[in-house]
Amino acid sequence: PGENASAVTARAEDAQMNVFPLAVEHVGVVTGFPFSQVIVRLPDNLPTGQSLLVSVTLRGQTSNKARISMR
C-alpha cells in the first residue's frame, strides 16, 4: 500500500540468456482476489517464435519466472 508502479521492476530472459528490461505500465489489485496484477510492455524488437522467462522484483524480492511464448 502507498507504492506505485515505479517500485516494481521486470525483466525477460530468452533461451540464449539475453536479458531485456521491461517497462512496468501498471500495478494494481485484482478485484475479489488477494493478489495484484503487473502489466509490462515487451520490447518491440523481440523475435517471434521463442519463449521468454519473465520475472518481477519488488523491494529486492524477485518472483518466480513465468514462461511466455512469442508467436
DACORHU-V123176 format. One line per field, one symbol per residue. burial: 1 if it has 24 or more other C-alpha atoms within 12 Angstrom, else 0. Layout:
BEGIN
burial=???
END
This chain:
BEGIN
burial=00001001111111000001010100100000000001010100000000011111000000000000000
END
